[in-house]
């Protein structure tokens, strides 16, 4: 259920579609080691695209933040769900059409780039609505936009993430706002961001590449989105996915590769071995299921521990129909 690579991943793919929060940075700080791992990948010839579901900031602001963290990145290498949203709207609207924005500057910049006119007044003749996360969004703007959606205007949402990272922990994300508008308007939007395909399509359109590898920390956006788009994926464990989320992942949420951090881009991946007795071995570790619980023995590579545990847990989930007990497991540091 995990794949092997003949050599380092950066030799097998020509572009990495990298999620940001939880992969490259966590809030205002870089993930430890991430800038150095990314620099090594660039030197090896891997093109790096930085992709975010967050539509609040334009690409140049995101790129400036990355450079402050020590990541060498051009503005054009950042792609946002706001850009994917604007592309969807431009495909159905004429040049100069007014679009009501339930959001902030990221969406406004993306709409203008596509030749559309962002507005926030119902009297400005909007012919469509777009919504995206913006921390300073006014409730009066939400009300006006929701009424337009209820009246039947085309509606595109940048993403439906229920949470957004904050310094104080997860907060309500754009998905919470989408839910409010959808319930009021009794309609669902067209979604541009992960896990839907438009953001991946927009990324490859802008940065190029024929053999993409999606790199993310979330199963339900990054990895599910990669699977839907038909791209290989690498799950890193520097963000929101922990042991319980990993072992309960359905097939649609499972990555091709698994590693502790971005350093795994420069390593060969070996799929765990599943033995006839049902045990799973990887990186010096052996995992067995007994009485519905995982038992781990051995020592070795930390990524190998996670790979062996994941494959053993997924096998139990697929054959027994229920998650394995991992309450007695403590991942290696």
FISELUM-329133 format. One line per 3 residues: number of its first residue (from 1); their letters; for each residue x, y, z of C-alpha. Coordinates in Angstrom, 3 decimals, decimal comma, always signed. Example, Ala and Ser with C-alpha at 12.3 -4.5 7.8 and 13.67 -1.06 7.14 Angstrom:
<tises>
1> AS> +12,300:-4,500:+7,800 | +13,670:-1,060:+7,140
</tises>
This chain:
<tises>
1> XXX> +0,000:+0,000:+0,000 | +3,098:+2,210:+0,032 | +5,389:+2,406:-2,972
4> XXX> +9,125:+1,931:-3,431 | +11,384:+4,274:-5,390 | +14,495:+3,287:-7,299
7> XXX> +16,354:+6,282:-5,917 | +15,665:+9,630:-4,231 | +12,212:+11,018:-4,949
10> XXX> +13,723:+14,132:-6,462 | +15,106:+11,941:-9,242 | +11,734:+10,336:-10,000
13> XXX> +9,626:+13,515:-10,344 | +10,166:+16,828:-12,107 | +8,007:+19,067:-9,890
16> XXX> +6,946:+18,930:-6,257 | +3,563:+20,505:-5,468 | +4,216:+21,533:-1,875
19> XXX> +1,593:+22,411:+0,684 | +2,727:+25,226:+2,967 | +1,351:+25,230:+6,516
22> XXX> +2,525:+22,094:+8,267 | +5,022:+21,252:+5,506 | +7,214:+24,328:+4,968
25> XXX> +6,145:+26,410:+7,948 | +3,938:+26,268:+11,013 | +2,418:+29,691:+11,593
28> XXX> +5,193:+32,313:+11,473 | +8,112:+29,860:+11,753 | +9,745:+27,450:+9,326
31> XXX> +9,447:+23,733:+9,993 | +12,861:+22,747:+11,405 | +15,188:+21,837:+8,549
34> XXX> +12,667:+22,663:+5,806 | +14,623:+25,499:+4,108 | +17,747:+23,312:+3,895
37> XXX> +15,796:+20,303:+2,566 | +14,147:+22,480:-0,084 | +17,468:+24,000:-1,115
40> XXX> +18,910:+20,507:-1,554 | +15,931:+19,485:-3,682 | +16,385:+22,527:-5,918
43> XXX> +20,081:+21,761:-6,365 | +19,105:+18,236:-7,398 | +16,951:+19,706:-10,190
46> XXX> +13,475:+19,340:-8,675 | +11,184:+22,268:-9,502 | +9,317:+23,396:-6,384
49> XXX> +5,784:+24,820:-6,519 | +4,317:+26,223:-3,313 | +0,556:+25,737:-3,188
52> XXX> -1,975:+26,879:-0,626 | -5,714:+26,561:-0,098 | -5,631:+29,855:+1,799
55> XXX> -7,001:+32,578:-0,472 | -6,387:+35,515:+1,847 | -2,950:+36,606:+0,547
58> XXX> -1,719:+37,160:-3,035 | +1,209:+35,003:-4,227 | +3,807:+37,757:-3,840
61> XXX> +2,928:+38,139:-0,140 | +3,232:+34,378:+0,392 | +6,554:+34,314:-1,461
64> XXX> +7,868:+37,214:+0,652 | +6,983:+35,274:+3,811 | +8,827:+32,210:+2,502
67> XXX> +11,923:+34,253:+1,688 | +11,876:+35,660:+5,236 | +12,056:+32,056:+6,443
70> XXX> +15,103:+31,334:+4,293 | +13,359:+29,661:+1,351 | +14,614:+30,681:-2,103
73> XXX> +11,401:+31,142:-4,086 | +10,123:+33,312:-6,933 | +6,679:+34,897:-6,795
76> XXX> +5,584:+32,844:-9,807 | +6,297:+29,592:-7,951 | +3,444:+30,286:-5,499
79> XXX> -0,067:+29,248:-6,547 | -3,183:+29,872:-4,468 | -6,763:+28,674:-4,450
82> XXX> -7,736:+32,279:-5,198 | -6,020:+31,962:-8,591 | -7,767:+28,656:-9,284
85> XXX> -11,100:+30,234:-8,302 | -10,570:+33,193:-10,627 | -9,702:+30,828:-13,485
88> XXX> -12,969:+28,920:-12,995 | -14,972:+32,153:-13,074 | -13,168:+33,587:-16,099
91> XXX> -14,055:+30,469:-18,080 | -17,739:+31,340:-17,779 | -17,765:+35,151:-17,525
94> XXX> -16,963:+37,894:-20,062 | -14,044:+40,284:-19,737 | -14,672:+42,950:-17,098
97> XXX> -17,556:+41,108:-15,398 | -18,185:+42,097:-11,779 | -17,697:+39,361:-9,155
100> XXX> -18,867:+39,809:-5,562 | -16,050:+38,901:-3,158 | -16,775:+37,299:+0,202
103> XXX> -13,102:+37,475:+1,103 | -10,030:+39,659:+0,942 | -7,061:+40,881:-1,126
106> XXX> -5,967:+37,464:-2,346 | -9,209:+36,974:-4,262 | -9,298:+40,581:-5,490
109> XXX> -5,794:+40,350:-6,990 | -6,565:+36,992:-8,631 | -9,775:+38,278:-10,202
112> XXX> -8,070:+41,337:-11,666 | -5,345:+39,112:-13,093 | -8,060:+37,267:-15,022
115> XXX> -9,649:+40,493:-16,288 | -12,584:+40,387:-13,861 | -13,764:+43,180:-11,568
118> XXX> -13,991:+42,472:-7,803 | -16,833:+44,261:-6,002 | -18,418:+44,149:-2,542
121> XXX> -21,643:+45,953:-3,203 | -24,841:+44,349:-4,458 | -25,560:+47,577:-6,366
124> XXX> -22,410:+47,152:-8,476 | -24,125:+44,618:-10,753 | -22,211:+41,440:-9,766
127> XXX> -22,867:+38,411:-11,973 | -21,115:+35,814:-9,779 | -19,879:+35,304:-6,203
130> XXX> -16,539:+34,008:-4,949 | -15,737:+33,231:-1,311 | -12,467:+32,608:+0,528
133> XXX> -10,884:+32,904:+3,949 | -10,101:+36,416:+5,204 | -9,577:+37,067:+8,910
136> XXX> -10,935:+40,637:+8,725 | -14,079:+39,808:+6,761 | -17,113:+41,904:+7,726
139> XXX> -20,378:+40,156:+8,514 | -22,268:+42,670:+6,378 | -20,230:+41,451:+3,389
142> XXX> -21,170:+37,856:+4,183 | -24,846:+38,804:+4,339 | -24,798:+40,646:+1,026
145> XXX> -22,926:+37,843:-0,727 | -25,132:+35,115:+0,721 | -28,246:+36,882:-0,571
148> XXX> -26,733:+36,968:-4,064 | -25,958:+33,245:-3,845 | -29,530:+32,563:-2,757
151> XXX> -30,741:+34,526:-5,767 | -28,938:+32,054:-8,006 | -25,659:+33,738:-9,026
154> XXX> -22,821:+31,325:-9,863 | -20,783:+30,677:-6,696 | -17,175:+29,492:-6,438
157> XXX> -15,531:+28,734:-3,082 | -11,757:+28,788:-2,823 | -11,809:+25,779:-0,486
160> XXX> -13,871:+24,044:+2,184 | -11,249:+23,527:+4,912 | -13,111:+23,518:+8,216
163> XXX> -10,113:+24,826:+10,159 | -7,333:+27,353:+9,675 | -4,095:+27,338:+11,720
166> XXX> -3,642:+30,154:+14,246 | -1,083:+30,886:+16,956 | -3,700:+29,777:+19,495
169> XXX> -4,580:+26,533:+17,732 | -7,039:+25,664:+14,953 | -9,758:+28,218:+14,228
172> XXX> -12,816:+28,203:+11,924 | -11,706:+28,094:+8,305 | -13,393:+28,927:+5,032
175> XXX> -15,351:+25,686:+5,157 | -17,238:+27,002:+8,190 | -18,225:+30,116:+6,236
178> XXX> -19,171:+28,055:+3,188 | -21,428:+25,968:+5,402 | -23,246:+29,055:+6,681
181> XXX> -23,824:+30,459:+3,188 | -24,806:+27,059:+1,767 | -27,403:+26,445:+4,458
184> XXX> -28,878:+29,909:+3,985 | -28,893:+29,748:+0,185 | -29,800:+26,039:-0,007
187> XXX> -27,004:+25,593:-2,578 | -23,485:+24,191:-2,725 | -20,565:+25,998:-4,417
190> XXX> -18,129:+24,874:-7,050 | -14,852:+24,349:-5,148 | -11,460:+25,325:-6,562
193> XXX> -9,053:+24,240:-3,827 | -7,789:+20,907:-2,579 | -8,977:+18,160:-2,617
196> XXX> -10,699:+19,194:-5,862 | -8,628:+19,128:-9,100 | -8,695:+22,836:-10,200
199> XXX> -5,856:+23,963:-7,905 | -3,593:+21,136:-9,098 | -4,460:+21,967:-12,704
202> XXX> -3,740:+25,650:-12,112 | -0,387:+24,793:-10,544 | +0,823:+22,699:-13,474
205> XXX> -0,484:+25,324:-15,914 | +1,622:+28,001:-14,214 | +4,824:+26,167:-13,239
208> XXX> +4,911:+23,275:-15,717 | +5,873:+19,672:-15,114 | +4,909:+16,244:-16,390
211> XXX> +5,690:+14,052:-13,356 | +4,314:+15,888:-10,303 | +4,655:+14,735:-6,704
214> XXX> +2,171:+16,240:-4,238 | +3,720:+16,821:-0,794 | +1,435:+17,523:+2,142
217> XXX> +0,647:+16,985:+5,794 | -3,146:+16,616:+5,557 | -4,824:+13,414:+4,451
220> XXX> -8,196:+14,946:+3,586 | -6,881:+17,747:+1,353 | -3,339:+17,105:+0,133
223> XXX> -3,366:+13,326:-0,150 | -7,014:+12,860:-1,140 | -6,582:+15,646:-3,688
226> XXX> -3,508:+13,999:-5,178 | -5,363:+10,705:-5,479 | -8,320:+12,394:-7,179
229> XXX> -6,027:+14,150:-9,633 | -4,088:+10,979:-10,396 | -0,783:+12,268:-8,930
232> XXX> +1,650:+10,458:-6,630 | +1,953:+11,867:-3,123 | +4,284:+12,108:-0,135
235> XXX> +2,840:+12,538:+3,354 | +5,126:+14,294:+5,845 | +4,504:+14,211:+9,577
238> XXX> +5,427:+17,795:+10,469 | +1,823:+19,055:+10,466 | -1,608:+17,864:+11,497
241> XXX> -1,484:+14,123:+10,756 | -0,654:+12,030:+13,781 | -0,848:+8,354:+14,645
244> XXX> -4,620:+8,130:+15,071 | -5,349:+9,984:+11,838 | -2,887:+7,812:+9,919
247> XXX> -4,100:+4,389:+11,078 | -7,765:+5,232:+10,375 | -7,144:+6,485:+6,821
250> XXX> -9,386:+4,948:+4,168 | -7,828:+3,971:+0,807 | -8,791:+7,334:-0,741
253> XXX> -6,675:+9,127:+1,896 | -3,514:+7,020:+1,691 | -0,252:+8,387:+0,252
256> XXX> +2,200:+6,687:-2,096 | +5,138:+7,585:+0,170 | +5,474:+8,418:+3,855
259> XXX> +8,272:+10,204:+5,698 | +8,885:+12,274:+8,782 | +9,860:+15,502:+6,975
262> XXX> +10,958:+17,072:+3,687 | +14,330:+15,374:+3,973 | +12,569:+12,313:+2,556
265> XXX> +12,597:+13,976:-0,871 | +16,283:+13,132:-1,049 | +16,010:+9,508:+0,058
268> XXX> +15,156:+6,196:-1,512 | +11,833:+4,799:-0,326 | +11,367:+1,095:+0,284
271> XXX> +7,852:-0,260:+0,724 | +7,359:-2,302:+3,918 | +7,482:-6,072:+3,553
274> XXX> +4,330:-7,965:+4,462 | +5,203:-11,515:+5,605 | +3,101:-14,654:+5,406
277> XXX> +2,359:-14,510:+9,144 | +0,835:-11,038:+8,696 | +3,718:-9,130:+10,252
280> XXX> +5,061:-6,016:+8,533 | +8,717:-5,000:+8,485 | +10,421:-1,739:+7,501
283> XXX> +13,560:+0,155:+8,506 | +14,527:-2,231:+11,313 | +11,015:-2,441:+12,807
286> XXX> +8,546:-5,342:+12,850 | +4,849:-4,732:+13,484 | +2,206:-7,320:+14,371
289> XXX> -1,464:-7,158:+15,262 | -2,503:-9,059:+18,369 | -5,897:-8,926:+20,067
292> XXX> -6,792:-5,950:+17,908 | -3,756:-3,899:+18,947 | -0,497:-3,053:+17,192
295> XXX> +2,751:-4,382:+18,665 | +6,065:-2,962:+17,494 | +9,493:-4,502:+17,999
298> XXX> +12,979:-3,560:+16,826 | +14,820:-0,303:+16,308 | +15,994:+1,796:+13,416
301> XXX> +14,835:+4,480:+11,030 | +12,014:+6,698:+12,326 | +10,304:+6,896:+8,938
304> XXX> +10,483:+3,099:+8,773 | +8,554:+2,880:+12,050 | +5,753:+5,000:+10,643
307> XXX> +5,658:+3,103:+7,352 | +5,473:-0,304:+9,028 | +2,780:+0,865:+11,449
310> XXX> +0,735:+2,440:+8,640 | +0,766:-0,642:+6,416 | -0,075:-2,991:+9,295
313> XXX> -2,900:-0,736:+10,466 | -4,347:-0,316:+6,966 | -4,288:-4,056:+6,397
316> XXX> -6,238:-4,600:+9,618 | -8,709:-1,840:+8,726 | -9,333:-3,261:+5,262
319> XXX> -9,798:-6,869:+6,403 | -11,591:-6,345:+9,729 | -13,506:-3,169:+8,968
322> XXX> -12,434:-1,393:+12,145 | -9,326:+0,557:+13,213 | -6,570:-1,170:+15,124
325> XXX> -5,841:-0,128:+18,712 | -2,760:+2,087:+18,936 | -3,288:+3,388:+22,471
328> XXX> -0,174:+1,571:+23,687 | +2,149:+2,954:+20,999 | +4,529:+5,864:+21,354
331> XXX> +6,212:+6,971:+18,097 | +10,005:+7,308:+18,222 | +11,321:+10,838:+18,587
</tises>
